[in-house]
Amino acid sequence: MVTRFQTRVDAVMFDLFDTLITVETSRLPVQRIAGRSVPSAIPAVLAELRRILPGVADVEALAAMAAVRAVPPAEGQPNQEIAEHVIFSALLRHLGVRDEADALARRLADAQMSAVVAACRPVAGARELLATLRARGLRTAVVSNLAHAASVGPLIGVADPVHRFDAVVTSIEVGYCKPGEQIFRAALARLGVEAEHTIHVGDDLEGDITGAIRAGIHAVWFNPRGRPWPGPGAEPATVTLLEEVEVLVSPRSNTV
């Protein structure tokens, strides 16, 4: 049973992927991998790669992708974000293509994310919930691990083409991913609210739940599949439907 928060709620933050929007794999192109047809954005990348490197065989390109992804990223600070095009820069180097300004790598990243955006749809109830929260005067934000800046606007448009978020904060902008506190702190500052009067709704146990709690924000686990809470510690507030968030922040909870 979903119960109301016993504190005033001024703002609601949301994760983006698998919380407000979802990738419908049936809308992705299909790639043959190891004899299987796999929904993937890879065909869009391969099509763009053939424009850059005419004559490259799919098997060669796929082998290069696998080799590059098998290499651990360079060490950096904990939760530091890596731009989407960086992996494609490594891919082009592996294939012997010069791309000093990363222009070609960015084209590959754009192709990949265009396929992803085209396959995205809003999660059931997301748009209605956002409209309800705004009508109640609550501030709203998206806090997302997203490493491709050009996709932010289109993806937000999928979540709700009408609703105006008070803040959209992404890891590519801040430079750090969830569960790092940096991205949550940036969102709080952008919203102009205190952590103790803010909730964050997300599906990822580490990035969304642990990250929000570390930042002093009330975490709400969006768990549409009804997974058991793995612990450790007490299970946070949990919803299986997005509209249940409305109960958590209903007017009766807005008293100190």
KERO-985108 format. One line per 2 residues: number of its first residue (from 1); their letters; for each residue x, y, z of C-alpha. Coordinates in Angstrom, 3 decimals, decimal comma. Layout:
<recs>
NUM = A = X/Y/Z | ...
</recs>
This chain:
<recs>
1 = MV = 0,000/0,000/0,000 | 1,314/3,443/-0,942
3 = TR = 1,276/5,908/1,957 | 1,800/9,659/2,020
5 = FQ = 5,073/11,271/2,976 | 4,887/12,798/6,426
7 = TR = 6,721/15,928/5,359 | 6,120/18,808/3,010
9 = VD = 7,005/18,006/-0,589 | 8,046/20,948/-2,751
11 = AV = 9,580/19,177/-5,736 | 9,610/15,839/-7,512
13 = MF = 12,640/14,686/-9,495 | 12,418/11,892/-12,046
15 = DL = 14,828/9,526/-13,674 | 14,265/9,473/-17,452
17 = FD = 14,874/6,033/-18,998 | 12,555/3,289/-17,702
19 = TL = 10,794/5,788/-15,475 | 9,310/8,505/-17,697
21 = IT = 10,217/6,933/-21,051 | 11,042/3,477/-22,312
23 = VE = 12,801/2,119/-25,378 | 10,401/-0,093/-27,329
25 = TS = 12,751/-2,670/-28,771 | 10,235/-3,545/-31,494
27 = RL = 10,858/-0,079/-32,939 | 14,620/-0,536/-33,145
29 = PV = 16,366/-1,804/-36,283 | 17,357/-5,466/-36,258
31 = QR = 20,966/-6,638/-36,377 | 22,106/-10,186/-37,032
33 = IA = 24,579/-11,153/-34,301 | 25,863/-14,715/-33,925
35 = GR = 23,010/-16,003/-36,051 | 20,328/-14,193/-34,046
37 = SV = 18,192/-11,174/-34,951 | 18,716/-8,617/-32,198
39 = PS = 16,860/-5,284/-31,898 | 19,605/-2,691/-31,694
41 = AI = 20,790/0,778/-32,691 | 23,871/-0,865/-34,239
43 = PA = 22,450/-0,890/-37,807 | 22,161/2,899/-37,679
45 = VL = 25,798/3,128/-36,570 | 26,925/0,715/-39,295
47 = AE = 25,086/2,697/-41,971 | 26,855/5,882/-40,906
49 = LR = 30,183/4,084/-40,593 | 29,905/2,898/-44,207
51 = RI = 29,546/6,530/-45,266 | 32,743/7,345/-43,397
53 = LP = 34,623/4,209/-44,387 | 33,161/2,844/-47,644
55 = GV = 33,624/-0,864/-48,092 | 33,966/-1,725/-44,413
57 = AD = 32,313/-5,082/-43,797 | 29,749/-5,470/-41,035
59 = VE = 31,705/-8,352/-39,528 | 34,850/-6,215/-39,377
61 = AL = 32,985/-3,291/-37,828 | 31,235/-5,494/-35,267
63 = AA = 34,516/-7,124/-34,292 | 36,072/-3,681/-33,847
65 = MA = 33,145/-2,558/-31,681 | 33,512/-5,623/-29,476
67 = AV = 37,262/-5,104/-29,147 | 36,878/-1,445/-28,211
69 = RA = 34,121/-2,080/-25,656 | 36,238/-4,770/-24,022
71 = VP = 38,888/-2,199/-23,120 | 38,283/-0,675/-19,658
73 = PA = 37,801/3,120/-19,733 | 40,625/5,324/-18,543
75 = EG = 40,619/5,893/-14,807 | 38,938/9,070/-13,657
77 = QP = 37,030/10,355/-10,669 | 34,223/8,173/-9,287
79 = NQ = 30,972/8,522/-11,272 | 32,622/10,763/-13,862
81 = EI = 30,636/10,835/-17,118 | 32,168/9,899/-20,459
83 = AE = 30,650/11,515/-23,547 | 28,811/9,180/-25,921
85 = HV = 31,135/9,877/-28,842 | 34,278/8,780/-26,942
87 = IF = 33,659/5,077/-27,604 | 33,253/5,860/-31,298
89 = SA = 36,511/7,793/-31,314 | 38,172/4,617/-30,068
91 = LL = 36,342/2,593/-32,718 | 37,592/4,814/-35,532
93 = RH = 41,151/4,632/-34,217 | 40,840/0,856/-34,113
95 = LG = 39,774/0,905/-37,778 | 42,624/3,233/-38,715
97 = VR = 40,469/6,302/-39,414 | 41,902/9,723/-38,543
99 = DE = 39,415/11,913/-36,696 | 41,401/14,494/-34,770
101 = AD = 38,448/16,796/-34,052 | 36,086/13,894/-33,230
103 = AL = 33,685/15,111/-35,919 | 33,236/11,636/-37,382
105 = AR = 32,844/10,035/-33,957 | 30,097/12,519/-33,143
107 = RL = 28,294/11,539/-36,342 | 28,307/7,916/-35,223
109 = AD = 27,027/8,868/-31,771 | 24,301/10,988/-33,364
111 = AQ = 23,250/8,072/-35,577 | 23,061/5,721/-32,612
113 = MS = 21,035/8,079/-30,452 | 18,693/9,044/-33,295
115 = AV = 17,695/5,374/-33,526 | 17,195/5,214/-29,769
117 = VA = 15,094/8,390/-29,666 | 12,899/7,110/-32,483
119 = AC = 12,203/3,944/-30,491 | 11,288/5,733/-27,249
121 = RP = 7,752/6,095/-25,951 | 6,369/7,582/-22,714
123 = VA = 5,747/5,234/-19,812 | 2,064/4,771/-19,070
125 = GA = 0,758/7,509/-16,800 | 3,858/9,706/-17,049
127 = RE = 2,302/12,648/-18,875 | -0,815/12,628/-16,719
129 = LL = 1,240/12,567/-13,520 | 3,435/15,445/-14,655
131 = AT = 0,390/17,565/-15,461 | -1,135/16,788/-12,053
133 = LR = 2,027/17,710/-10,173 | 2,302/21,010/-12,005
135 = AR = -1,362/21,777/-11,319 | -0,644/21,305/-7,613
137 = GL = 2,209/23,785/-7,770 | 5,014/21,271/-7,282
139 = RT = 8,303/21,839/-9,046 | 9,514/19,017/-11,277
141 = AV = 12,847/17,978/-12,724 | 14,475/15,278/-14,812
143 = VS = 17,767/13,922/-13,443 | 19,265/11,569/-16,001
145 = NL = 22,451/9,702/-16,805 | 22,585/10,800/-20,428
147 = AH = 25,911/11,141/-22,224 | 24,654/12,640/-25,504
149 = AA = 23,755/16,329/-25,236 | 21,928/16,569/-28,563
151 = SV = 19,406/13,928/-27,457 | 18,270/15,727/-24,326
153 = GP = 15,614/17,889/-25,989 | 14,090/15,129/-28,149
155 = LI = 13,967/12,677/-25,237 | 12,333/15,226/-22,944
157 = GV = 9,800/15,776/-25,718 | 8,996/12,065/-25,652
159 = AD = 8,401/12,217/-21,905 | 5,952/15,050/-22,356
161 = PV = 5,817/17,409/-25,338 | 3,629/19,883/-23,444
163 = HR = 4,875/19,828/-19,873 | 7,599/22,279/-18,899
165 = FD = 10,052/20,876/-16,379 | 11,502/23,371/-13,946
167 = AV = 14,915/21,751/-14,407 | 16,542/19,167/-16,647
169 = VT = 19,901/18,006/-15,339 | 21,996/15,419/-17,188
171 = SI = 25,290/13,730/-16,495 | 26,841/15,063/-19,709
173 = EV = 26,135/18,600/-18,477 | 27,266/18,126/-14,873
175 = GY = 30,130/15,773/-15,724 | 29,070/13,154/-13,176
177 = CK = 26,564/10,295/-13,218 | 24,137/9,024/-10,654
179 = PG = 24,634/7,737/-7,987 | 27,126/10,558/-7,510
181 = EQ = 25,769/13,350/-5,342 | 26,971/16,015/-7,806
183 = IF = 24,081/15,551/-10,223 | 21,475/15,558/-7,452
185 = RA = 22,995/18,661/-5,851 | 22,930/20,411/-9,209
187 = AL = 19,238/19,578/-9,596 | 18,395/20,854/-6,113
189 = AR = 20,205/24,115/-6,836 | 18,443/24,496/-10,173
191 = LG = 15,060/23,906/-8,563 | 15,791/26,132/-5,581
193 = VE = 14,519/23,551/-3,076 | 15,849/21,720/-0,031
195 = AE = 16,672/18,023/-0,191 | 14,435/17,224/2,790
197 = HT = 11,409/18,539/0,862 | 12,233/16,743/-2,392
199 = IH = 11,567/13,242/-3,670 | 13,300/11,424/-6,505
201 = VG = 11,493/8,732/-8,493 | 13,520/6,156/-10,401
203 = DD = 13,862/2,490/-11,272 | 17,577/1,935/-10,725
205 = LE = 18,458/0,760/-7,237 | 22,016/2,086/-7,239
207 = GD = 21,752/5,186/-9,398 | 18,346/6,436/-8,308
209 = IT = 17,641/5,019/-4,873 | 21,097/4,896/-3,296
211 = GA = 22,131/8,110/-5,049 | 19,105/10,091/-3,885
213 = IR = 19,381/8,852/-0,303 | 23,058/9,798/-0,160
215 = AG = 22,092/13,292/-1,281 | 19,500/13,535/1,501
217 = IH = 16,565/13,275/-0,911 | 13,552/11,026/-0,282
219 = AV = 13,825/8,109/-2,720 | 10,863/6,475/-4,437
221 = WF = 11,500/3,166/-6,184 | 9,524/2,792/-9,413
223 = NP = 9,100/-0,973/-9,546 | 6,494/-1,850/-12,202
225 = RG = 7,538/-5,505/-12,347 | 7,080/-6,030/-8,627
227 = RP = 10,656/-7,140/-7,964 | 11,470/-8,064/-4,350
229 = WP = 13,516/-5,491/-2,452 | 17,096/-6,848/-2,331
231 = GP = 18,256/-4,712/0,570 | 20,328/-3,943/2,489
233 = GA = 18,289/-1,740/4,746 | 14,595/-0,982/4,758
235 = EP = 12,708/-0,823/1,490 | 12,112/2,777/0,376
237 = AT = 8,730/4,112/-0,670 | 7,781/1,991/-3,685
239 = VT = 5,282/2,440/-6,508 | 4,339/0,009/-9,254
241 = LL = 2,380/2,610/-11,233 | 3,486/6,187/-11,811
243 = EE = 0,096/7,555/-10,811 | 0,771/6,262/-7,291
245 = VE = 3,325/9,062/-6,892 | 0,341/11,401/-6,711
247 = VL = -0,695/9,724/-3,442 | 2,765/10,230/-1,945
249 = VS = 2,608/13,984/-2,509 | -1,108/14,528/-1,959
251 = PR = -2,078/17,786/-0,184 | -2,476/16,136/3,210
253 = SN = 1,279/15,350/3,189 | 2,176/18,970/2,589
255 = TV = 2,250/19,900/6,230 | 5,379/20,244/8,318
</recs>
